[in-house]
């Protein structure tokens, strides 16, 4: 009897464990910025490139100048330093814009103000249907926050509804309300959070309580709230000496914001490849989730780069092409235009029997719904997306695929709307886009010919490597040299009992480290010094 109960309990526990999704974050640091990959059960679901000097990111706060007011659009164009003026609509001004403008004016005039807004007199709220010309004037300095990054030919989109995001709460200056995330459904928990935050929030600040705050202790919430207030104070201190176009508050880098927004018990691996990134992430984890500091690891495998070692590079190459394969043999064709994205679902001609066509269409469309939800998030596709599913005659089947698509997109953090599938098999999705779409070329272009179709013979690459190596080691006496090459070239130098790499060692009396990187073209290579910095080859 005991063994039956034990086995039953073990089976239930195993079933529960299999339903828990495992999340892993990999960060590959380069000179131009960081490549960030979020994996769920070993499947790539998000990929970002965070530039080292990235300006005009979502969340950044700038001191702008009103350049032009367009009454017909009920909007203004603001100069924040981008090549094109940023766009600010009346609806994005914030009801408390008069308070923000007065506070900004006092700061810039060097008047004595309390950074925590204590005793600050809140101004009347503006009319929801008012005119922007009644609120702003040309040449006026204004504090604005980026809500949409520059995309294509458009400049940034701005808001004056300033907010400072933390892990558990979002701080809203010049407001007073406490709002709870709609995803927290327990009435008792909503009342608890409202009571707690109302008692600890500063005067003249509103608070938005995020979903991850559910069931958290008051100490955690208060610590996070105080961190947001300190960030606001630091920004206002910077505003005192700021010039137009200056960035007042900088949003976290992409990796840190991902961890801040998504870190939970399902995360079991964070791997980075530089000590600087390791220290930065470690400090963040000790602040927001000390118990998770142990899952942070430093990748120090000298033979394989981090994305190669964990299979990320291979997934990037297979997932960002025009055609994306499905497990059953079907595939997606993804096309992009200026106005919208089109995704065509194909069965791969697996079914030839007329009786099986509906069943085949249903099965392939189910797989497509899963992959499409992943692709939207992976590529950060926004705007209008039209999906051409394989035709299904039965209305019930169309409803099933619609529900499947909605379920798959539940984890998407962007706002979206999904319309039911029409009788023609078309589904329409609108998805919020706040950053440029992630688009990676999966066709390797020769770095030598620039895509003209003719390249130098690949065998000549080894001669070039040998010549550069001889120059570095014998004429410049460089030590600790590493060479990053395409996997084919890597294999060429490593093959055999006495490999060509070993012959280098016998010849130069120095060990030359080889690193393979499949993101390289076959004729591309880079030399690194012992500090890991690229050596310029003249």
N, C-alpha and C positions, 0 to 999 in steps of 0.2 A: 504493500500500500504506500509506504514511504517513498519507494523508488518511483512509483507511478506519479505521485505528487511532485517529486523532484524533477522528473523528466518533463512533466507538463509545464512546471514553472520555468524550466530551462528553455523549452520551446517558445513560450510566450515572451520571455526575456530576449531570446534571439530574434524573434519576429519584430519586437520593438526596436532593437538595435539596428536591424536592417533598414528600418524606415528613417533613421536619423541620418541626415546628410552631413558628410564630412567636408569642411572648407579648408583650403590651403591658399596661402598668399606667397607669391614668389616675386622678388624685386631684383631686377638686373640693372645695375648702375653703369652708366656710360658718361662720356664727357658732355654730351649734349643734353642729358637728362636721364630719367629712370624709366625702364620698361616694367610695367606692373601687370601681373597675371593672377587672376582669382580663379581657383579650380574648385569644382564641387564634385566629389566622388571621382576624382582624377579627370574630369571633363572641364575644359576651359569654358568659363561662362562670362568673364569680363576681361578685357585687355585695354590698358591705357598707356599712353606715353606722356610722361610729365616732364616738360622742358625745364632745364636748369634755371632759366630766366623767363619764367612764364608770367606775363602780365595779363590783366583784364580777365582773370579767372573768376568763375562764379563765387560770390561771397566777398570779393575784394571791395573795399570802401575807398573812394577817391574824393578829393576836393576838386570839383568841376566848376566850369564857368558856363553860364547860359549863353550860347552863341546865336541861336535863332528860335523864335517862337512862331509856330505855324498854327494859326487859329483854325484853319480848315480841317486839320488832323487832331486839333485839341491836344497838341503835343509840343515838345521842345527838343532841340538838338543841343547836346551838352559836350563841351570839350574836356576830355579827361586824358588826352595825350595820345589817343589812337589816331591812325592816319585818316580815319573818317569819324565825324562827330557821332557820339552815342545818342540813342533814341530814348526819350522819356515821355511816356503818355500820361495824361491827366489821371487815369485810373491807377497808375503806379506811384502817385505822389505821396500816398499815405494820408489818412484823415488828419494826422497830427503834424502835417508839413509846416504849419505856421510855428509850432513849438520848435521843430528842428531848425528852421531858418533863423528864428530869434536866438537860439542857443549858439548856432554857428556864427552868427553876426557878433555876439558878445565875445566869443572865444577869439575871433580874428581881430577884434578891437582891443584885445588884452584886458578886458574887464574881469573882475574877480567873479568866478563862478565855481560852484561845487560840482566836481566831476561826477559825483553820484546823483546829481540832480536833486539833492536835498533842498527843500524850500523853493524849488524852481516853480514858477507859476505857469501851469499848462495853458496854452492858448486854445481858443475855440476850434473845434474841428471844421474842416472845409465841407462845402456842399458836395454830395456825390455826383451831382449833375452840373457842377460849375464849369467855369472856363479857366484854362491854364493861364491866360493872359491876366487874370485877376490875382494870380498867386505868384507868378514869376515875372521878372523883368530882364531884358537883355543886358548882359554883362554882370549879372548877379552871381556871386560865389554860392555854391550849393554842395551839400554833402550827399553823395549818391552811392548806391551799391550795385554791383554787376549781378544781374539775374540771368543773363544769356550772353555767352561769349561771342566774339566776332565769328560769323559764319558766311563763307563765300564772299559776296560783295557787300554784305551788311556789316555795320559797326556793332558794338556791344549794345545790349538793351539794359536799361537801368531802372532802379526803383529808389524811392526815398523812404520806403517802409523799412528802415534800417533794422537789422537783427544780427545777433551774435550767437552762433550755434555751438552748443556743447554736446556732450555725449547723451545726457538725459534731458536737458532742457534747452530751449532757445530763448534768449533774452531779447526783449523788445523795448527799447527806450521810448519815453514819452507816452507810454500806455499804462494801463492799470489792471487789465483783466488777466485771469489765469485760464487758459484753454487747454483741454486734455485731448490727446490723440483719439480720433474716432475708433482706432483699432483696439483700444482698451475698452472692452465691452462690459466688464463687471461694474455695476452701479456702485457697489460698496468701495471698490478700488478707486473709482473716479472721484468719489466723495473724499476718500482719504487723501489722495494726491492734491486735490483742490484745497483742502483744509491746510495741509502741510505747506504747500508752496505759497499760499496766501499769507501765512504767518511769518515766512522768512524772506520773502522777496523785498528788495529795497523800494523806497518811495519813488513814484513816477516811472516805474519799470513794469512792463507786463511780462508774462511768462507763457511759453507754449511747452507743454509737457510731452516729450516724445514717447513712442511706444515702448522703448527699452527701459523706461523708468518704472514699468509695472512691477510691483512688489519690492521695489528697492527701498532701503532704509533712508531715513531723513538725513543721516550723516553724508551718504553718497550724493543725494540730491543737493544738499546745501553746499558741499564741496564743489560740485560741478557749477552751481549757480554763482558761487563766489569767483570761480575761475573765469566765467563769462564777464562778470562785472569788472574784474581786473583787466581783461582784454579791452573792454570798452574804455576804461580809464587810460590805458596806455595809448590807445588811438587818439583820444582827446588831447593828451599831452603832446602827441606828435602834431596835432592840428594847430596848436598854438604857434608853431614856427613853420607851418607848411606854406608852400607856394601852390598856385593853381597847377593842376595835373598831378600833384603828389598823391601817392598811395598812402592812405592813413592806417588802414587795417588790412593785413594780409591773411587770406584764408589759408588753412593748412594745405600742405602738398597733397597730391592725389592719394598716395598710399596711406598717409595719416588719416585723411578724411574717410577713406574706405574702412579703416579699422574703427574709427570713432563711431561710424554709422552702423557697421555690420558685426563687429566683434561680439561673439556670444559663445555659449558652451560647445557649439558645433565646430568651432575653429580648433584644429589640432596641429597646425604647422604654419609657421611664418619663417621663410628662408630668405636671407639677403646675401649679397656677395661682397660687401665692403664693410670695413670696421666703422666708417662714418655713419652709414645707414643703420648698422646694427646698434650703435650707441643712440642714434636718434629715435629709432623704434622702441628701444629698451626704455628710454626715458618716458616716452608716450605711454607704454604699457604700464609702467609703474604708477603713472598718474591715473589712468582710466580703468585699468584692470590688473592690479598687482598679481593676482593669481594666475594670469596668463603669461607672465614673463618667461616662464619655463619653456614655452613652446617656440620661442624665438631661437633660430639657429643661424650660424654663419657658415656659408658654403665656402669651403677652402680646397675643393678638389681642383688641382692644377691641370689635370688632363682634360676635363670637360667643363665648359661654361655652365652656369646654373640652369639656363633654359634648355640646354642640350641634355644635361644630366637627368632632369625631371620630365623630359618629353614634352615640354611646352612648345619648343620651336617647331616640332613636327605638327602639332595641332594648329598652330598659327598658319603654317603653310597650307594645311588642308582645309581650313575653315574660312579663309578670307578670299577665296577665288570666286569667279562668276558662277561656277557650278559647285554645289555642295551635295555630297552623297548621303543617302539615307540607308539605315541598316539592311532593309529588305531588298535593296537593289534599285530603288527609286532615287530621284535626285531633285534638287531645287535649282532653278535658274534665277539669279538675283540681278536685276537691272536697276540702275539709278538714273533719274533725270533731275532737272532743276526743280520741278514741281512736286514730284512724288517718287516713291520706290515701288517697283513691281516685282512680285515673287511668283514664279510659275512652278507648280507642283507636277512632276512627271512620274509615271509608274515604272519606267524602264522597260515597258512592253513585256511584263512578266506573265500577264494573263492573256490567253488566246480564246478561252471558252466564254461564250456570252453569259452563261449562268454565273461565272465567277467574277465578272467584271465589277458588279456592285460591291462584293465582298473585298475584292482587291483594292478598289478605290477607297473603301472605308479604312482598310488596314494601312495603306500608304498615306492617306490623309491624316490618320492618327499620328504616325511617325513624323509627318511634315509639321503638324501643329507643335510637337515637342521641339523640333529643330528650329522652327521659325521663331518661337519665343526666345530661344537661346541666341539666335542670330541678331534679333532686334537689340538685345541687351549687349551682346558681344561687340557689334559694330556701332552701337549707340545710334541706331537709325531713328530719325524723327520726322515729324510732319505727317504726311499722308502715306500710308502703306496699303497697296492693293494686292491681295493674294488670290491667285487663280487656282483653286483646288481642283482636283480631278472630279468630273461631273458625277453626282450621285442623284439617282432618281427619287429615292425615298426621303421625304421631309424629316423623318426621325433621324436618319443618318446625318443629315446636315446639322440638325440640332445637336447631335452628339459631338460632332467635330467642333462646333461653336463653343460648347461647354468645355471640351478638352483644351481648346486654345485659351479660354479664360482661366482655367485652372493652372495651366503652365505659366501664365503671365502673372500669377499672384505674387511671385517673389520679385517682380520688376519694381524698382524704386522710382521710376519715372511715372508721371501721370499719363494715363492712356484711356482710350475708349474703343471698344470692339463692337462693330455692328454685326447682326446676324448674317449668315451666309445666304446669298440670294439663290434663286432657282437655277441661275447660270453658274453657280459654284464660286461666286466672287465674295470675298470678305474684305471689309475696309476697316483699317485701324488708324486712329490718330494717336501719335505718341509725342509727348513733350520732348523738345530738343533744346538743350541749353548749351551744348558744346558742338564743335564741328564733328561730323561723322568720322569714326575710326575706319580708315581705308588703307589696306596694306596690299602692295603689289605682290602677288604670289608667283609671278613670272620673273625668273632671274635675268636681269639685264647685265650684259657683260660690262664691267667697269672700264675695259680698254676701248671698246668700239662705241660705247654709249647707245647700243641698240641698233647699229647700222646693219648688222647681219654678218659682218666679217670680224673675226677676232684673231689675235696673235695665237700661234700654235700653243696649246696648253703645255706642251713639253718644254717650251721656252720659259715658262714660269719658274721651273726649278732652277734654271740657269740664272735668272734674275735674283732669286732668293739666295743662291750660293754666292753670287757676286756681292750683294749687299751685306751678307753675313761676313764675308772675308774683309770687307771694308770696315765694318763695325768692330770686329774682334782684333784685327791685326793693325789697322791704321789708327782707329780711335780708341782701341783697348777697352771697349765697352764690356762690362761684366753683367751677369745675371740676365742675359737676353732671352726673351720669349718670342715665339712667332705664332700668330693666329692665322689659320689657313682653312680652306674648304676641306670637308671630310675626305674627299678623294686624294688631295695632296697630302693630307695627314697620313692616310693609309700608305701612300707611296713612300714616305720617309720612314715609316715604322715597320714595313714588311721585312721578312727575312730574319735568320738567326743573328747575323751581324747587320743590323739595319743601317740605313744611310744616316740616321740620327746618331747611332753609335760611332760611325766612321767620323762624324763631325767631332765627337768627343776625343777620339784618338788623334785627330789632326790638330785641333785647337787647344786641347787640354782643358776644355771648358764644356760644361753640360748646357746644351741649348734646349729649352723647354718648348714643346709643341702643344698648341691648343686648337681644337677643331671647332668650327662654327658654321653650321649649315645655312646661316643667313648670308654668308659670303658668296660672291660669284666664284667660279672655279679658278679664275685668274687673279683673284683679289687676295692680298695678304697684308698683315700689319706687324711691325716689330715693336716690342715693348721693352723698356728697361727694367731694372730690378725693382723699381718703385711702382711698376705697373702703368707707367705713362708711355704714350706712343712716341716712338722715335721718328722724327722727320727724316725721310730718305730723299736726298737731293739727286 
